[in-house]
Amino acid sequence: MAVWDLVQRLGGQLRLVAAQHGAIVIGWDMTAALAMAAALDIPPLAVAELLPPIEAVMVRKLNEEARSVISASF
């Protein structure tokens, strides 16, 4: 449950790349994520094991949502 709490708090720690019609999400700032995890007393091994697959889903879903919004506006 602690890693899920961390995920909930990482909303402001996104790494973005500029694109033609906005930005593309490339992931979380892992330095910030690990620092936040340490502050929350979450074991680094748990973060290293669980955060990357959650991050992959988050990136895919946010970028799909952004593409659908862009497509709808054209």
VENHUZI-V208180 format. One record per run of one state. SS is the DSSP state (H for helix, E for strand, - for the rest). FROM is the first residue (numbers start at 1). TO is the last residue. If there is no record, write none. Layout:
((SS	FROM	TO) (SS	FROM	TO))
//
This chain:
((-	1	1) (H	2	12) (-	13	13) (E	14	19) (-	20	21) (E	22	28) (-	29	29) (H	30	39) (-	40	43) (H	44	73) (-	74	74))
//
